[in-house]
Amino acid sequence: MFAVIKTGGKQYKVAADDVFTVEKLAGEAGDTIEFTEILMVGAEDGVTVGAPFIEGAIVKAEVVEQTRGPKVISFKKRRRKHSSATKKGHRQQLTMIRVTDIATGAAN
């Protein structure tokens, strides 16, 4: 069974026991998170597509850790008379989660 969830403005295809990173979510390591914005659920008996979300469907996940992404450098340089350069670094705050359960609206 798989599901497509929406979090942080992005969509993720997830299945039970998947571990992946999403944009920062509130919670400490070991906390449980429920995603209610489920776009699609697939099982052996077929695929259910929401319009836009599936009513009653929930994906439960556990927070593994709060982490940071790789450093991204933004460098701008103006040439000739201005001779200025700007260098900025950025590290995105991320949350690593493990999917524990996918519950469809029909199963509840």
KOLBA-356677 format. One record per atom (N, C-alpha, C): residue in three letters; x, y, z. Coordinates in pm, whole numbers, padded with zeros to 5 digits, always signed. Example, Ala and Ser with C-alpha at 12.3 -4.5 7.8 and 13.67 -1.06 7.14 Angstrom:
BEGIN
Ala+01319-00569+00780;Ala+01230-00450+00780;Ala+01320-00330+00780;Ser+01285-00225+00708;Ser+01367-00106+00714;Ser+01290+00003+00787;
# end
This chain:
BEGIN
Met+00085-00117+00000;Met+00000+00000+00000;Met+00089+00124+00000;Phe+00050+00224-00078;Phe+00123+00349-00082;Phe+00025+00466-00074;Ala+00080+00584-00046;Ala-00001+00706-00041;Ala+00083+00821-00093;Val+00015+00923-00144;Val+00082+01047-00184;Val+00034+01154-00087;Ile+00130+01210-00011;Ile+00096+01312+00088;Ile+00150+01447+00044;Lys+00091+01552+00100;Lys+00135+01688+00071;Lys+00180+01751+00202;Thr+00304+01797+00207;Thr+00356+01868+00323;Thr+00468+01962+00278;Gly+00469+02081+00335;Gly+00573+02178+00300;Gly+00567+02224+00157;Gly+00448+02220+00095;Gly+00435+02264-00043;Gly+00484+02163-00145;Lys+00519+02043-00101;Lys+00567+01939-00190;Lys+00484+01813-00172;Gln+00495+01722-00269;Gln+00422+01596-00263;Gln+00523+01482-00253;Tyr+00490+01382-00171;Tyr+00578+01268-00149;Tyr+00499+01139-00163;Lys+00555+01043-00235;Lys+00495+00909-00243;Lys+00558+00827-00132;Val+00475+00776-00041;Val+00525+00706+00077;Val+00460+00569+00090;Ala+00530+00480+00157;Ala+00478+00348+00192;Ala+00518+00322+00337;Ala+00465+00217+00396;Ala+00497+00185+00534;Ala+00647+00159+00549;Asp+00704+00208+00659;Asp+00846+00193+00694;Asp+00940+00275+00605;Asp+00891+00366+00524;Asp+00978+00456+00448;Asp+01038+00560+00542;Val+01165+00594+00520;Val+01233+00699+00596;Val+01278+00805+00495;Phe+01236+00931+00515;Phe+01273+01038+00424;Phe+01270+01171+00497;Thr+01321+01276+00432;Thr+01326+01409+00494;Thr+01223+01500+00429;Val+01162+01584+00512;Val+01066+01685+00468;Val+01109+01817+00530;Glu+01047+01926+00487;Glu+01076+02054+00550;Glu+01036+02049+00696;Lys+01098+02132+00778;Lys+01086+02122+00922;Lys+00941+02117+00972;Leu+00916+02018+01057;Leu+00788+02002+01124;Leu+00810+02011+01274;Ala+00710+02057+01347;Ala+00721+02067+01492;Ala+00724+01928+01553;Gly+00810+01909+01651;Gly+00816+01781+01721;Gly+00959+01740+01749;Glu+00973+01659+01852;Glu+01104+01605+01891;Glu+01118+01464+01837;Ala+01237+01408+01845;Ala+01261+01271+01803;Ala+01174+01176+01885;Gly+01103+01088+01817;Gly+01014+00993+01884;Gly+00868+01036+01884;Asp+00839+01162+01852;Asp+00700+01208+01848;Asp+00628+01151+01726;Thr+00495+01143+01734;Thr+00413+01094+01625;Thr+00346+01211+01555;Ile+00346+01206+01422;Ile+00285+01310+01340;Ile+00180+01245+01251;Glu+00067+01313+01230;Glu-00037+01263+01140;Glu-00051+01360+01022;Phe-00047+01305+00902;Phe-00069+01383+00782;Phe-00211+01358+00735;Thr-00290+01464+00720;Thr-00428+01450+00678;Thr-00451+01493+00533;Glu-00352+01560+00473;Glu-00365+01601+00334;Glu-00313+01488+00245;Ile-00399+01390+00220;Ile-00365+01273+00140;Ile-00425+01291+00002;Leu-00342+01290-00101;Leu-00387+01314-00238;Leu-00430+01185-00308;Met-00363+01072-00275;Met-00391+00947-00343;Met-00350+00831-00255;Val-00428+00724-00258;Val-00395+00602-00186;Val-00407+00486-00284;Gly-00304+00401-00286;Gly-00305+00284-00373;Gly-00293+00157-00292;Ala-00371+00056-00327;Ala-00368-00074-00260;Ala-00386-00182-00365;Glu-00396-00308-00317;Glu-00413-00421-00410;Glu-00544-00411-00487;Asp-00648-00355-00423;Asp-00779-00349-00487;Asp-00797-00229-00579;Gly-00698-00140-00588;Gly-00708-00026-00679;Gly-00651+00101-00619;Val-00673+00209-00692;Val-00620+00340-00653;Val-00736+00433-00625;Thr-00726+00509-00515;Thr-00825+00611-00482;Thr-00760+00747-00494;Val-00820+00834-00573;Val-00767+00968-00596;Val-00862+01068-00532;Gly-00807+01162-00455;Gly-00888+01263-00389;Gly-00917+01381-00480;Ala-01014+01464-00436;Ala-01049+01582-00513;Ala-01068+01700-00419;Pro-00968+01767-00369;Pro-00826+01741-00384;Pro-00771+01640-00283;Phe-00838+01622-00168;Phe-00788+01529-00066;Phe-00888+01417-00043;Ile-00840+01307+00014;Ile-00925+01193+00047;Ile-00977+01212+00188;Glu-01110+01211+00204;Glu-01171+01229+00334;Glu-01143+01110+00425;Gly-01098+01137+00548;Gly-01076+01033+00647;Gly-00946+00957+00635;Ala-00868+00980+00531;Ala-00740+00909+00516;Ala-00634+00978+00600;Ile-00552+00899+00667;Ile-00447+00952+00754;Ile-00320+00869+00733;Val-00206+00939+00728;Val-00076+00874+00728;Val-00008+00911+00859;Lys+00029+00810+00938;Lys+00096+00833+01065;Lys+00245+00811+01047;Ala+00324+00900+01107;Ala+00469+00891+01095;Ala+00534+00926+01228;Glu+00657+00882+01243;Glu+00734+00907+01365;Glu+00853+00994+01328;Val+00882+01095+01410;Val+00997+01182+01387;Val+01123+01106+01427;Val+01215+01090+01333;Val+01342+01023+01362;Val+01441+01123+01419;Glu+01457+01239+01351;Glu+01547+01343+01401;Glu+01520+01476+01330;Gln+01560+01583+01395;Gln+01559+01717+01335;Gln+01701+01740+01284;Thr+01715+01778+01158;Thr+01847+01792+01099;Thr+01851+01914+01008;Arg+01965+01936+00945;Arg+01982+02046+00852;Arg+02038+01993+00721;Gly+01998+02057+00613;Gly+02043+02015+00481;Gly+02183+02066+00451;Pro+02232+02036+00332;Pro+02366+02082+00293;Pro+02369+02233+00274;Lys+02486+02292+00289;Lys+02500+02436+00274;Lys+02493+02474+00127;Val+02411+02574+00097;Val+02395+02625-00039;Val+02453+02766-00040;Ile+02544+02793-00132;Ile+02610+02923-00142;Ile+02545+03006-00251;Ser+02509+03130-00217;Ser+02457+03226-00314;Ser+02564+03333-00333;Phe+02622+03338-00452;Phe+02733+03431-00479;Phe+02696+03521-00594;Lys+02706+03653-00572;Lys+02679+03751-00676;Lys+02801+03842-00688;Lys+02838+03871-00812;Lys+02952+03960-00833;Lys+02918+04058-00944;Arg+02944+04185-00917;Arg+02928+04287-01021;Arg+03066+04326-01068;Arg+03082+04337-01196;Arg+03214+04362-01252;Arg+03238+04511-01279;Arg+03353+04539-01326;Arg+03402+04670-01369;Arg+03405+04770-01255;Lys+03346+04888-01268;Lys+03363+04996-01172;Lys+03308+04965-01033;His+03204+04884-01024;His+03141+04861-00894;His+03224+04769-00805;Ser+03283+04669-00862;Ser+03370+04572-00794;Ser+03318+04531-00656;Ser+03198+04481-00653;Ser+03143+04432-00526;Ser+03104+04286-00542;Ala+03114+04216-00432;Ala+03076+04075-00433;Ala+02998+04046-00306;Thr+02895+03962-00319;Thr+02814+03924-00204;Thr+02811+03772-00198;Lys+02839+03719-00080;Lys+02837+03575-00060;Lys+02749+03544+00060;Lys+02647+03461+00039;Lys+02557+03421+00147;Lys+02548+03269+00149;Gly+02535+03214+00268;Gly+02517+03071+00281;Gly+02382+03042+00344;His+02325+02925+00313;His+02195+02887+00368;His+02192+02737+00391;Arg+02139+02693+00506;Arg+02115+02552+00535;Arg+01969+02536+00575;Gln+01896+02456+00498;Gln+01753+02436+00522;Gln+01731+02347+00644;Gln+01634+02385+00728;Gln+01595+02302+00843;Gln+01509+02187+00791;Leu+01542+02063+00827;Leu+01472+01946+00778;Leu+01430+01855+00894;Thr+01330+01773+00870;Thr+01285+01672+00966;Thr+01288+01537+00897;Met+01357+01441+00957;Met+01360+01306+00903;Met+01248+01227+00971;Ile+01161+01166+00889;Ile+01046+01093+00945;Ile+01043+00950+00893;Arg+00975+00862+00969;Arg+00953+00723+00930;Arg+00802+00699+00929;Val+00749+00654+00817;Val+00605+00626+00805;Val+00575+00497+00878;Thr+00476+00503+00969;Thr+00439+00385+01048;Thr+00310+00320+00999;Asp+00213+00401+00952;Asp+00084+00343+00916;Asp+00014+00430+00812;Ile-00057+00364+00721;Ile-00140+00434+00623;Ile-00283+00383+00642;Ala-00372+00474+00682;Ala-00512+00436+00707;Ala-00601+00508+00606;Thr-00681+00432+00533;Thr-00773+00492+00437;Thr-00902+00527+00505;Gly-00982+00608+00442;Gly-01110+00647+00500;Gly-01206+00529+00511;Ala-01196+00430+00422;Ala-01286+00315+00424;Ala-01253+00220+00540;Ala-01126+00213+00580;Ala-01083+00120+00684;Ala-01121+00171+00824;Asn-01144+00304+00837;Asn-01176+00360+00969;Asn-01320+00344+01004;
# end
